[in-house]
Every structure is written in C-alpha cells, then in structure tokens.
Amino acid sequence: MPIDAQTVSAVVGAVGLSTIVAAAINAVSNRKKTGADATKVITDAALGVVTQLQSRIKELLDEVQELKAREDSRDRREDAARRALIRHHQWDLRLVSIVNESLPGHKNLLPPPPLFQEDDWLNEQDQTTPQP
C-alpha cells in the first residue's frame, strides 16, 4: 500500500483532530471536576467558619448568662441594703420623736435629713413598706 501525501495528511489530521477532541472532552470533564472541587473547598471553609462562630456564640451566651446572674445578685443586695437603710432612717425618726417627747427640759433633737431627697423612690417605698 503506497503512502502518499494525502494519506499522511489524512492520518495526521485524524490524529490531530482526535487529540483536539480528547483535549476538549478532558477540559470539559476537568472543568466539572474542578468546579466540584472548588465547591467542596468553599463548603468546607464555610463549615469551618460556621463552626467557629457557633462556638463563639455559645461562649458569649454563657458569658451573658453569668453577667445576668451577677447583676441579679447585685440588684438583690442593693435592694436589701436600701430597705435596711430606710428601716434605719424610720427608726431614727421614731427615736428622735420619742426622745423629744419623753425628756422634758432638754434641747429638742432635730430629725435626721430625709433620705433620697433627689428622687421619689423613698415616697414610693413609704407607701409599700409596712410600718413596724
């Protein structure tokens, strides 16, 4: 079988064409694979970020709960101290009144200054605090 220029040209063309087709098929296939790999990398990175954020949010929520508990405890202590101060002030007022009435001939004692004169809190508490 004689090999002429047309046959060589046809064989080279067929080989070249098949190489181009194979490269195109490979490129399309790799593009899908590369796209899937990129999607997996992005998904894994996002999952890592979400996991870190969830962990940090849990830590912050725990811290908020601790701060709320400390604030509630402080508020209870502050309320108890304020109630004790009011009771002491009321007792001082009674004591001054009793001393002024019971000891004739002495210089009258002045009552102690009012508590919390800058706000109405004492007036609200006087209405709700039972008199002993």
A tleap script that builds the chain and sets N, CA, C and O, in Angstrom:
source leaprc.protein.ff14SB
mol = sequence {
  NMET PRO ILE ASP ALA GLN THR VAL SER ALA
  VAL VAL GLY ALA VAL GLY LEU SER THR ILE
  VAL ALA ALA ALA ILE ASN ALA VAL SER ASN
  ARG LYS LYS THR GLY ALA ASP ALA THR LYS
  VAL ILE THR ASP ALA ALA LEU GLY VAL VAL
  THR GLN LEU GLN SER ARG ILE LYS GLU LEU
  LEU ASP GLU VAL GLN GLU LEU LYS ALA ARG
  GLU ASP SER ARG ASP ARG ARG GLU ASP ALA
  ALA ARG ARG ALA LEU ILE ARG HIE HIE GLN
  TRP ASP LEU ARG LEU VAL SER ILE VAL ASN
  GLU SER LEU PRO GLY HIE LYS ASN LEU LEU
  PRO PRO PRO PRO LEU PHE GLN GLU ASP ASP
  TRP LEU ASN GLU GLN ASP GLN THR THR PRO
  GLN CPRO
}
set mol.1.N position { 0.850 -1.165 0.000 }
set mol.1.CA position { 0.000 0.000 0.000 }
set mol.1.C position { 0.893 1.224 0.000 }
set mol.1.O position { 1.707 1.445 0.896 }
set mol.2.N position { 0.706 1.982 -1.013 }
set mol.2.CA position { 1.558 3.165 -1.113 }
set mol.2.C position { 1.061 4.280 -0.189 }
set mol.2.O position { -0.143 4.500 -0.061 }
set mol.3.N position { 1.971 4.959 0.432 }
set mol.3.CA position { 1.640 6.092 1.299 }
set mol.3.C position { 1.959 7.354 0.525 }
set mol.3.O position { 3.112 7.624 0.187 }
set mol.4.N position { 0.957 8.091 0.261 }
set mol.4.CA position { 1.154 9.347 -0.433 }
set mol.4.C position { 0.900 10.503 0.530 }
set mol.4.O position { 0.608 10.283 1.706 }
set mol.5.N position { 1.007 11.690 0.049 }
set mol.5.CA position { 0.882 12.887 0.878 }
set mol.5.C position { -0.532 13.046 1.417 }
set mol.5.O position { -0.715 13.531 2.533 }
set mol.6.N position { -1.508 12.656 0.660 }
set mol.6.CA position { -2.893 12.784 1.113 }
set mol.6.C position { -3.165 11.828 2.268 }
set mol.6.O position { -3.869 12.184 3.213 }
set mol.7.N position { -2.620 10.635 2.204 }
set mol.7.CA position { -2.825 9.672 3.272 }
set mol.7.C position { -2.146 10.158 4.541 }
set mol.7.O position { -2.723 10.126 5.628 }
set mol.8.N position { -0.918 10.605 4.381 }
set mol.8.CA position { -0.201 11.137 5.556 }
set mol.8.C position { -0.961 12.326 6.109 }
set mol.8.O position { -1.118 12.461 7.323 }
set mol.9.N position { -1.424 13.170 5.241 }
set mol.9.CA position { -2.170 14.341 5.672 }
set mol.9.C position { -3.470 13.926 6.359 }
set mol.9.O position { -3.856 14.532 7.359 }
set mol.10.N position { -4.146 12.911 5.843 }
set mol.10.CA position { -5.382 12.442 6.460 }
set mol.10.C position { -5.101 11.823 7.823 }
set mol.10.O position { -5.844 12.065 8.775 }
set mol.11.N position { -4.039 11.027 7.929 }
set mol.11.CA position { -3.693 10.396 9.211 }
set mol.11.C position { -3.312 11.463 10.230 }
set mol.11.O position { -3.794 11.443 11.362 }
set mol.12.N position { -2.460 12.383 9.837 }
set mol.12.CA position { -2.043 13.453 10.758 }
set mol.12.C position { -3.256 14.293 11.144 }
set mol.12.O position { -3.403 14.671 12.306 }
set mol.13.N position { -4.096 14.578 10.212 }
set mol.13.CA position { -5.308 15.352 10.510 }
set mol.13.C position { -6.222 14.606 11.460 }
set mol.13.O position { -6.781 15.193 12.386 }
set mol.14.N position { -6.376 13.288 11.224 }
set mol.14.CA position { -7.232 12.495 12.111 }
set mol.14.C position { -6.650 12.428 13.507 }
set mol.14.O position { -7.367 12.563 14.498 }
set mol.15.N position { -5.327 12.217 13.579 }
set mol.15.CA position { -4.673 12.183 14.891 }
set mol.15.C position { -4.805 13.533 15.560 }
set mol.15.O position { -5.118 13.607 16.748 }
set mol.16.N position { -4.574 14.592 14.823 }
set mol.16.CA position { -4.695 15.945 15.385 }
set mol.16.C position { -6.107 16.234 15.849 }
set mol.16.O position { -6.328 16.783 16.928 }
set mol.17.N position { -7.076 15.845 14.995 }
set mol.17.CA position { -8.483 16.062 15.356 }
set mol.17.C position { -8.861 15.257 16.580 }
set mol.17.O position { -9.536 15.751 17.483 }
set mol.18.N position { -8.413 13.999 16.601 }
set mol.18.CA position { -8.742 13.185 17.786 }
set mol.18.C position { -8.074 13.745 19.039 }
set mol.18.O position { -8.642 13.673 20.129 }
set mol.19.N position { -6.871 14.301 18.892 }
set mol.19.CA position { -6.196 14.927 20.046 }
set mol.19.C position { -6.978 16.145 20.514 }
set mol.19.O position { -7.155 16.348 21.716 }
set mol.20.N position { -7.441 16.948 19.579 }
set mol.20.CA position { -8.230 18.137 19.936 }
set mol.20.C position { -9.537 17.728 20.603 }
set mol.20.O position { -9.938 18.325 21.602 }
set mol.21.N position { -10.199 16.719 20.060 }
set mol.21.CA position { -11.463 16.237 20.655 }
set mol.21.C position { -11.202 15.689 22.045 }
set mol.21.O position { -11.951 15.970 22.980 }
set mol.22.N position { -10.134 14.900 22.183 }
set mol.22.CA position { -9.805 14.339 23.501 }
set mol.22.C position { -9.486 15.452 24.490 }
set mol.22.O position { -9.904 15.395 25.647 }
set mol.23.N position { -8.746 16.468 24.039 }
set mol.23.CA position { -8.413 17.600 24.917 }
set mol.23.C position { -9.680 18.352 25.323 }
set mol.23.O position { -9.821 18.771 26.472 }
set mol.24.N position { -10.602 18.519 24.367 }
set mol.24.CA position { -11.857 19.215 24.671 }
set mol.24.C position { -12.687 18.419 25.678 }
set mol.24.O position { -13.239 18.977 26.627 }
set mol.25.N position { -12.764 17.106 25.454 }
set mol.25.CA position { -13.521 16.261 26.395 }
set mol.25.C position { -12.860 16.291 27.769 }
set mol.25.O position { -13.542 16.387 28.789 }
set mol.26.N position { -11.558 16.211 27.791 }
set mol.26.CA position { -10.813 16.258 29.045 }
set mol.26.C position { -11.022 17.600 29.753 }
set mol.26.O position { -11.206 17.637 30.969 }
set mol.27.N position { -10.993 18.697 28.997 }
set mol.27.CA position { -11.177 20.023 29.585 }
set mol.27.C position { -12.569 20.158 30.194 }
set mol.27.O position { -12.725 20.664 31.305 }
set mol.28.N position { -13.579 19.701 29.455 }
set mol.28.CA position { -14.951 19.770 29.981 }
set mol.28.C position { -15.081 18.920 31.231 }
set mol.28.O position { -15.675 19.337 32.225 }
set mol.29.N position { -14.524 17.741 31.167 }
set mol.29.CA position { -14.593 16.840 32.323 }
set mol.29.C position { -13.825 17.411 33.511 }
set mol.29.O position { -14.296 17.347 34.646 }
set mol.30.N position { -12.639 17.971 33.250 }
set mol.30.CA position { -11.864 18.564 34.343 }
set mol.30.C position { -12.513 19.818 34.884 }
set mol.30.O position { -12.418 20.110 36.076 }
set mol.31.N position { -13.173 20.562 34.012 }
set mol.31.CA position { -13.853 21.770 34.478 }
set mol.31.C position { -14.950 21.398 35.475 }
set mol.31.O position { -15.100 22.050 36.509 }
set mol.32.N position { -15.702 20.368 35.169 }
set mol.32.CA position { -16.736 19.917 36.102 }
set mol.32.C position { -16.101 19.438 37.392 }
set mol.32.O position { -16.586 19.731 38.485 }
set mol.33.N position { -14.996 18.689 37.250 }
set mol.33.CA position { -14.297 18.190 38.429 }
set mol.33.C position { -13.708 19.361 39.215 }
set mol.33.O position { -13.806 19.393 40.442 }
set mol.34.N position { -13.102 20.314 38.525 }
set mol.34.CA position { -12.527 21.479 39.182 }
set mol.34.C position { -13.617 22.297 39.859 }
set mol.34.O position { -13.431 22.800 40.967 }
set mol.35.N position { -14.750 22.424 39.188 }
set mol.35.CA position { -15.878 23.139 39.796 }
set mol.35.C position { -16.360 22.431 41.047 }
set mol.35.O position { -16.656 23.075 42.054 }
set mol.36.N position { -16.440 21.107 40.991 }
set mol.36.CA position { -16.872 20.340 42.161 }
set mol.36.C position { -15.847 20.460 43.277 }
set mol.36.O position { -16.213 20.604 44.444 }
set mol.37.N position { -14.554 20.402 42.928 }
set mol.37.CA position { -13.510 20.571 43.938 }
set mol.37.C position { -13.587 21.956 44.572 }
set mol.37.O position { -13.461 22.097 45.789 }
set mol.38.N position { -13.792 22.968 43.749 }
set mol.38.CA position { -13.899 24.333 44.273 }
set mol.38.C position { -15.113 24.458 45.188 }
set mol.38.O position { -15.038 25.090 46.242 }
set mol.39.N position { -16.217 23.864 44.790 }
set mol.39.CA position { -17.423 23.892 45.625 }
set mol.39.C position { -17.165 23.208 46.959 }
set mol.39.O position { -17.605 23.694 48.001 }
set mol.40.N position { -16.454 22.084 46.935 }
set mol.40.CA position { -16.140 21.364 48.172 }
set mol.40.C position { -15.237 22.206 49.063 }
set mol.40.O position { -15.449 22.267 50.274 }
set mol.41.N position { -14.235 22.855 48.479 }
set mol.41.CA position { -13.330 23.700 49.269 }
set mol.41.C position { -14.096 24.856 49.897 }
set mol.41.O position { -13.910 25.170 51.073 }
set mol.42.N position { -14.959 25.487 49.106 }
set mol.42.CA position { -15.760 26.610 49.627 }
set mol.42.C position { -16.698 26.128 50.728 }
set mol.42.O position { -16.844 26.787 51.757 }
set mol.43.N position { -17.330 24.986 50.512 }
set mol.43.CA position { -18.249 24.436 51.514 }
set mol.43.C position { -17.510 24.096 52.799 }
set mol.43.O position { -17.988 24.404 53.890 }
set mol.44.N position { -16.351 23.465 52.679 }
set mol.44.CA position { -15.562 23.122 53.868 }
set mol.44.C position { -15.113 24.371 54.626 }
set mol.44.O position { -15.146 24.404 55.856 }
set mol.45.N position { -14.694 25.396 53.886 }
set mol.45.CA position { -14.277 26.647 54.531 }
set mol.45.C position { -15.454 27.299 55.254 }
set mol.45.O position { -15.317 27.770 56.383 }
set mol.46.N position { -16.605 27.321 54.595 }
set mol.46.CA position { -17.796 27.904 55.216 }
set mol.46.C position { -18.200 27.117 56.453 }
set mol.46.O position { -18.591 27.700 57.464 }
set mol.47.N position { -18.108 25.804 56.377 }
set mol.47.CA position { -18.446 24.967 57.528 }
set mol.47.C position { -17.506 25.257 58.691 }
set mol.47.O position { -17.937 25.316 59.843 }
set mol.48.N position { -16.217 25.438 58.391 }
set mol.48.CA position { -15.255 25.786 59.443 }
set mol.48.C position { -15.585 27.114 60.090 }
set mol.48.O position { -15.515 27.243 61.313 }
set mol.49.N position { -15.946 28.109 59.284 }
set mol.49.CA position { -16.300 29.426 59.812 }
set mol.49.C position { -17.566 29.330 60.665 }
set mol.49.O position { -17.635 29.910 61.748 }
set mol.50.N position { -18.555 28.604 60.176 }
set mol.50.CA position { -19.813 28.448 60.914 }
set mol.50.C position { -19.557 27.747 62.247 }
set mol.50.O position { -20.123 28.142 63.267 }
set mol.51.N position { -18.724 26.726 62.252 }
set mol.51.CA position { -18.407 26.011 63.494 }
set mol.51.C position { -17.731 26.948 64.491 }
set mol.51.O position { -18.065 26.942 65.675 }
set mol.52.N position { -16.786 27.748 64.015 }
set mol.52.CA position { -16.115 28.702 64.903 }
set mol.52.C position { -17.098 29.734 65.440 }
set mol.52.O position { -17.056 30.083 66.619 }
set mol.53.N position { -17.982 30.223 64.573 }
set mol.53.CA position { -18.966 31.215 65.016 }
set mol.53.C position { -19.938 30.622 66.030 }
set mol.53.O position { -20.293 31.280 67.008 }
set mol.54.N position { -20.370 29.385 65.803 }
set mol.54.CA position { -21.267 28.734 66.758 }
set mol.54.C position { -20.588 28.589 68.113 }
set mol.54.O position { -21.208 28.817 69.151 }
set mol.55.N position { -19.332 28.215 68.103 }
set mol.55.CA position { -18.583 28.067 69.350 }
set mol.55.C position { -18.474 29.410 70.067 }
set mol.55.O position { -18.674 29.487 71.279 }
set mol.56.N position { -18.160 30.459 69.323 }
set mol.56.CA position { -18.022 31.794 69.927 }
set mol.56.C position { -19.362 32.298 70.445 }
set mol.56.O position { -19.428 32.913 71.509 }
set mol.57.N position { -20.420 32.040 69.702 }
set mol.57.CA position { -21.755 32.456 70.151 }
set mol.57.C position { -22.111 31.750 71.451 }
set mol.57.O position { -22.661 32.375 72.357 }
set mol.58.N position { -21.809 30.462 71.559 }
set mol.58.CA position { -22.082 29.717 72.793 }
set mol.58.C position { -21.305 30.323 73.960 }
set mol.58.O position { -21.852 30.503 75.048 }
set mol.59.N position { -20.016 30.641 73.730 }
set mol.59.CA position { -19.214 31.273 74.784 }
set mol.59.C position { -19.825 32.604 75.210 }
set mol.59.O position { -19.905 32.900 76.402 }
set mol.60.N position { -20.256 33.406 74.235 }
set mol.60.CA position { -20.837 34.708 74.551 }
set mol.60.C position { -22.163 34.562 75.290 }
set mol.60.O position { -22.441 35.328 76.213 }
set mol.61.N position { -22.982 33.595 74.899 }
set mol.61.CA position { -24.248 33.374 75.600 }
set mol.61.C position { -24.004 32.936 77.037 }
set mol.61.O position { -24.712 33.368 77.946 }
set mol.62.N position { -23.002 32.078 77.248 }
set mol.62.CA position { -22.644 31.674 78.612 }
set mol.62.C position { -22.188 32.880 79.429 }
set mol.62.O position { -22.539 33.021 80.601 }
set mol.63.N position { -21.398 33.751 78.789 }
set mol.63.CA position { -20.924 34.951 79.478 }
set mol.63.C position { -22.087 35.883 79.819 }
set mol.63.O position { -22.118 36.471 80.900 }
set mol.64.N position { -23.036 36.017 78.901 }
set mol.64.CA position { -24.214 36.862 79.155 }
set mol.64.C position { -25.021 36.310 80.324 }
set mol.64.O position { -25.481 37.070 81.176 }
set mol.65.N position { -25.195 34.985 80.368 }
set mol.65.CA position { -25.930 34.388 81.480 }
set mol.65.C position { -25.220 34.648 82.800 }
set mol.65.O position { -25.867 34.954 83.803 }
set mol.66.N position { -23.892 34.530 82.810 }
set mol.66.CA position { -23.130 34.782 84.032 }
set mol.66.C position { -23.271 36.242 84.462 }
set mol.66.O position { -23.437 36.533 85.647 }
set mol.67.N position { -23.204 37.157 83.489 }
set mol.67.CA position { -23.345 38.578 83.817 }
set mol.67.C position { -24.742 38.900 84.333 }
set mol.67.O position { -24.897 39.709 85.248 }
set mol.68.N position { -25.763 38.265 83.747 }
set mol.68.CA position { -27.133 38.485 84.235 }
set mol.68.C position { -27.289 37.975 85.657 }
set mol.68.O position { -27.936 38.620 86.481 }
set mol.69.N position { -26.694 36.811 85.953 }
set mol.69.CA position { -26.767 36.262 87.309 }
set mol.69.C position { -26.061 37.195 88.288 }
set mol.69.O position { -26.556 37.437 89.389 }
set mol.70.N position { -24.906 37.718 87.885 }
set mol.70.CA position { -24.186 38.647 88.768 }
set mol.70.C position { -24.975 39.935 88.963 }
set mol.70.O position { -24.999 40.491 90.061 }
set mol.71.N position { -25.624 40.411 87.899 }
set mol.71.CA position { -26.423 41.633 88.005 }
set mol.71.C position { -27.622 41.404 88.927 }
set mol.71.O position { -27.942 42.259 89.753 }
set mol.72.N position { -28.283 40.255 88.788 }
set mol.72.CA position { -29.425 39.947 89.663 }
set mol.72.C position { -28.990 39.880 91.117 }
set mol.72.O position { -29.675 40.392 92.002 }
set mol.73.N position { -27.854 39.250 91.359 }
set mol.73.CA position { -27.340 39.151 92.724 }
set mol.73.C position { -27.025 40.537 93.282 }
set mol.73.O position { -27.368 40.849 94.422 }
set mol.74.N position { -26.375 41.356 92.474 }
set mol.74.CA position { -26.057 42.723 92.904 }
set mol.74.C position { -27.335 43.517 93.175 }
set mol.74.O position { -27.414 44.251 94.160 }
set mol.75.N position { -28.332 43.373 92.304 }
set mol.75.CA position { -29.596 44.091 92.494 }
set mol.75.C position { -30.280 43.663 93.791 }
set mol.75.O position { -30.824 44.495 94.517 }
set mol.76.N position { -30.248 42.346 94.080 }
set mol.76.CA position { -30.856 41.877 95.337 }
set mol.76.C position { -30.127 42.440 96.552 }
set mol.76.O position { -30.765 42.855 97.519 }
set mol.77.N position { -28.787 42.458 96.509 }
set mol.77.CA position { -28.022 43.026 97.629 }
set mol.77.C position { -28.298 44.517 97.767 }
set mol.77.O position { -28.443 45.026 98.878 }
set mol.78.N position { -28.370 45.214 96.642 }
set mol.78.CA position { -28.633 46.648 96.665 }
set mol.78.C position { -30.023 46.941 97.226 }
set mol.78.O position { -30.186 47.870 98.017 }
set mol.79.N position { -31.020 46.165 96.827 }
set mol.79.CA position { -32.379 46.340 97.350 }
set mol.79.C position { -32.428 46.067 98.850 }
set mol.79.O position { -33.083 46.795 99.596 }
set mol.80.N position { -31.735 45.019 99.291 }
set mol.80.CA position { -31.710 44.704 100.724 }
set mol.80.C position { -31.036 45.831 101.500 }
set mol.80.O position { -31.515 46.209 102.569 }
set mol.81.N position { -29.944 46.372 100.987 }
set mol.81.CA position { -29.253 47.469 101.664 }
set mol.81.C position { -30.139 48.717 101.706 }
set mol.81.O position { -30.184 49.426 102.711 }
set mol.82.N position { -30.839 48.973 100.602 }
set mol.82.CA position { -31.730 50.145 100.567 }
set mol.82.C position { -32.888 49.987 101.570 }
set mol.82.O position { -33.254 50.938 102.261 }
set mol.83.N position { -33.458 48.769 101.637 }
set mol.83.CA position { -34.530 48.531 102.611 }
set mol.83.C position { -34.012 48.687 104.042 }
set mol.83.O position { -34.698 49.255 104.892 }
set mol.84.N position { -32.813 48.189 104.308 }
set mol.84.CA position { -32.230 48.324 105.658 }
set mol.84.C position { -31.983 49.793 105.977 }
set mol.84.O position { -32.233 50.221 107.104 }
set mol.85.N position { -31.501 50.567 105.024 }
set mol.85.CA position { -31.270 51.993 105.232 }
set mol.85.C position { -32.588 52.719 105.523 }
set mol.85.O position { -32.647 53.582 106.398 }
set mol.86.N position { -33.619 52.370 104.798 }
set mol.86.CA position { -34.928 53.006 105.019 }
set mol.86.C position { -35.460 52.651 106.413 }
set mol.86.O position { -35.945 53.516 107.141 }
set mol.87.N position { -35.359 51.356 106.773 }
set mol.87.CA position { -35.811 50.958 108.126 }
set mol.87.C position { -35.018 51.699 109.209 }
set mol.87.O position { -35.589 52.143 110.206 }
set mol.88.N position { -33.716 51.828 109.012 }
set mol.88.CA position { -32.881 52.530 109.990 }
set mol.88.C position { -33.293 53.997 110.070 }
set mol.88.O position { -33.379 54.561 111.160 }
set mol.89.N position { -33.545 54.607 108.930 }
set mol.89.CA position { -33.964 56.002 108.903 }
set mol.89.C position { -35.312 56.167 109.613 }
set mol.89.O position { -35.499 57.110 110.381 }
set mol.90.N position { -36.246 55.252 109.357 }
set mol.90.CA position { -37.545 55.328 110.028 }
set mol.90.C position { -37.380 55.153 111.544 }
set mol.90.O position { -38.060 55.811 112.332 }
set mol.91.N position { -36.473 54.262 111.935 }
set mol.91.CA position { -36.215 54.050 113.369 }
set mol.91.C position { -35.606 55.313 113.974 }
set mol.91.O position { -35.968 55.696 115.086 }
set mol.92.N position { -34.690 55.965 113.259 }
set mol.92.CA position { -34.094 57.215 113.742 }
set mol.92.C position { -35.157 58.283 113.936 }
set mol.92.O position { -35.132 59.016 114.925 }
set mol.93.N position { -36.095 58.375 112.994 }
set mol.93.CA position { -37.169 59.364 113.130 }
set mol.93.C position { -38.009 59.088 114.378 }
set mol.93.O position { -38.338 60.014 115.119 }
set mol.94.N position { -38.353 57.837 114.610 }
set mol.94.CA position { -39.129 57.473 115.805 }
set mol.94.C position { -38.338 57.766 117.080 }
set mol.94.O position { -38.881 58.285 118.056 }
set mol.95.N position { -37.063 57.429 117.057 }
set mol.95.CA position { -36.224 57.648 118.232 }
set mol.95.C position { -36.147 59.133 118.570 }
set mol.95.O position { -36.272 59.503 119.737 }
set mol.96.N position { -35.944 59.980 117.581 }
set mol.96.CA position { -35.889 61.425 117.817 }
set mol.96.C position { -37.226 61.899 118.374 }
set mol.96.O position { -37.267 62.699 119.308 }
set mol.97.N position { -38.309 61.408 117.803 }
set mol.97.CA position { -39.636 61.804 118.291 }
set mol.97.C position { -39.838 61.375 119.743 }
set mol.97.O position { -40.330 62.159 120.554 }
set mol.98.N position { -39.462 60.136 120.082 }
set mol.98.CA position { -39.625 59.623 121.453 }
set mol.98.C position { -38.755 60.406 122.428 }
set mol.98.O position { -39.209 60.765 123.515 }
set mol.99.N position { -37.505 60.674 122.046 }
set mol.99.CA position { -36.609 61.429 122.925 }
set mol.99.C position { -37.158 62.829 123.143 }
set mol.99.O position { -37.155 63.317 124.273 }
set mol.100.N position { -37.627 63.484 122.092 }
set mol.100.CA position { -38.159 64.838 122.224 }
set mol.100.C position { -39.405 64.864 123.108 }
set mol.100.O position { -39.605 65.820 123.856 }
set mol.101.N position { -40.241 63.834 123.036 }
set mol.101.CA position { -41.461 63.794 123.848 }
set mol.101.C position { -41.184 63.337 125.281 }
set mol.101.O position { -41.856 63.789 126.208 }
set mol.102.N position { -40.227 62.468 125.473 }
set mol.102.CA position { -40.036 61.822 126.773 }
set mol.102.C position { -39.114 62.574 127.709 }
set mol.102.O position { -39.225 62.401 128.923 }
set mol.103.N position { -38.241 63.373 127.226 }
set mol.103.CA position { -37.275 64.060 128.088 }
set mol.103.C position { -37.589 65.555 128.136 }
set mol.103.O position { -37.155 66.323 127.277 }
set mol.104.N position { -38.344 65.947 129.148 }
set mol.104.CA position { -38.651 67.373 129.243 }
set mol.104.C position { -37.387 68.162 129.643 }
set mol.104.O position { -36.509 67.641 130.332 }
set mol.105.N position { -37.319 69.368 129.217 }
set mol.105.CA position { -36.234 70.253 129.608 }
set mol.105.C position { -34.946 70.045 128.817 }
set mol.105.O position { -33.928 70.650 129.150 }
set mol.106.N position { -34.959 69.259 127.844 }
set mol.106.CA position { -33.737 69.117 127.046 }
set mol.106.C position { -33.943 69.845 125.719 }
set mol.106.O position { -35.067 70.139 125.314 }
set mol.107.N position { -32.842 70.119 125.070 }
set mol.107.CA position { -32.908 70.776 123.771 }
set mol.107.C position { -33.423 69.746 122.763 }
set mol.107.O position { -32.887 68.643 122.658 }
set mol.108.N position { -34.480 70.127 122.019 }
set mol.108.CA position { -35.070 69.189 121.056 }
set mol.108.C position { -34.043 68.753 120.012 }
set mol.108.O position { -33.291 69.554 119.457 }
set mol.109.N position { -34.054 67.450 119.777 }
set mol.109.CA position { -33.204 66.904 118.729 }
set mol.109.C position { -33.855 67.169 117.372 }
set mol.109.O position { -35.074 67.093 117.222 }
set mol.110.N position { -33.031 67.473 116.417 }
set mol.110.CA position { -33.551 67.654 115.059 }
set mol.110.C position { -33.657 66.281 114.401 }
set mol.110.O position { -32.795 65.426 114.609 }
set mol.111.N position { -34.691 66.068 113.622 }
set mol.111.CA position { -34.788 64.778 112.930 }
set mol.111.C position { -33.673 64.673 111.878 }
set mol.111.O position { -33.173 65.685 111.387 }
set mol.112.N position { -33.305 63.468 111.552 }
set mol.112.CA position { -32.284 63.304 110.512 }
set mol.112.C position { -32.806 63.811 109.164 }
set mol.112.O position { -34.016 63.862 108.947 }
set mol.113.N position { -31.914 64.176 108.277 }
set mol.113.CA position { -32.366 64.668 106.971 }
set mol.113.C position { -33.079 63.552 106.204 }
set mol.113.O position { -32.816 62.371 106.427 }
set mol.114.N position { -33.970 63.932 105.314 }
set mol.114.CA position { -34.701 62.911 104.560 }
set mol.114.C position { -33.753 62.107 103.663 }
set mol.114.O position { -32.722 62.600 103.206 }
set mol.115.N position { -34.138 60.874 103.436 }
set mol.115.CA position { -33.374 60.012 102.533 }
set mol.115.C position { -33.788 60.276 101.099 }
set mol.115.O position { -34.953 60.564 100.829 }
set mol.116.N position { -32.860 60.183 100.200 }
set mol.116.CA position { -33.124 60.208 98.756 }
set mol.116.C position { -33.985 61.394 98.348 }
set mol.116.O position { -34.930 61.247 97.573 }
set mol.117.N position { -33.656 62.560 98.867 }
set mol.117.CA position { -34.485 63.713 98.544 }
set mol.117.C position { -34.426 64.087 97.064 }
set mol.117.O position { -35.286 64.823 96.580 }
set mol.118.N position { -33.438 63.598 96.351 }
set mol.118.CA position { -33.325 63.934 94.939 }
set mol.118.C position { -34.268 63.129 94.055 }
set mol.118.O position { -34.398 63.427 92.868 }
set mol.119.N position { -34.928 62.113 94.607 }
set mol.119.CA position { -35.868 61.361 93.773 }
set mol.119.C position { -37.091 60.951 94.585 }
set mol.119.O position { -37.160 61.193 95.790 }
set mol.120.N position { -38.030 60.342 93.924 }
set mol.120.CA position { -39.284 59.957 94.574 }
set mol.120.C position { -39.270 58.518 95.047 }
set mol.120.O position { -40.304 57.999 95.467 }
set mol.121.N position { -38.120 57.861 94.987 }
set mol.121.CA position { -38.071 56.437 95.332 }
set mol.121.C position { -38.522 56.206 96.763 }
set mol.121.O position { -39.255 55.253 97.030 }
set mol.122.N position { -38.094 57.068 97.700 }
set mol.122.CA position { -38.457 56.881 99.107 }
set mol.122.C position { -39.964 57.003 99.290 }
set mol.122.O position { -40.561 56.241 100.050 }
set mol.123.N position { -40.584 57.963 98.595 }
set mol.123.CA position { -42.034 58.132 98.713 }
set mol.123.C position { -42.765 56.892 98.212 }
set mol.123.O position { -43.760 56.477 98.805 }
set mol.124.N position { -42.280 56.302 97.133 }
set mol.124.CA position { -42.893 55.077 96.628 }
set mol.124.C position { -42.715 53.942 97.622 }
set mol.124.O position { -43.635 53.153 97.832 }
set mol.125.N position { -41.551 53.853 98.230 }
set mol.125.CA position { -41.277 52.772 99.186 }
set mol.125.C position { -42.068 52.977 100.478 }
set mol.125.O position { -42.517 52.008 101.090 }
set mol.126.N position { -42.243 54.254 100.902 }
set mol.126.CA position { -43.015 54.515 102.118 }
set mol.126.C position { -44.443 54.015 101.992 }
set mol.126.O position { -45.043 53.586 102.977 }
set mol.127.N position { -44.987 54.066 100.792 }
set mol.127.CA position { -46.352 53.606 100.580 }
set mol.127.C position { -46.448 52.108 100.597 }
set mol.127.O position { -47.490 51.559 100.955 }
set mol.128.N position { -45.370 51.423 100.213 }
set mol.128.CA position { -45.413 49.960 100.146 }
set mol.128.C position { -44.726 49.289 101.314 }
set mol.128.O position { -44.943 48.098 101.537 }
set mol.129.N position { -43.888 50.016 102.087 }
set mol.129.CA position { -43.173 49.425 103.210 }
set mol.129.C position { -44.083 49.405 104.428 }
set mol.129.O position { -44.584 50.454 104.833 }
set mol.130.N position { -44.308 48.241 105.021 }
set mol.130.CA position { -45.149 48.189 106.226 }
set mol.130.C position { -44.462 48.857 107.401 }
set mol.130.O position { -43.250 48.731 107.569 }
set mol.131.N position { -45.220 49.557 108.204 }
set mol.131.CA position { -44.695 50.207 109.389 }
set mol.131.C position { -44.607 49.193 110.535 }
set mol.131.O position { -45.590 48.523 110.851 }
set mol.132.N position { -43.406 49.080 111.168 }
set mol.132.CA position { -43.298 48.119 112.281 }
set mol.132.C position { -43.992 48.595 113.528 }
set mol.132.O position { -43.987 47.897 114.542 }
savepdb mol mol.pdb
quit
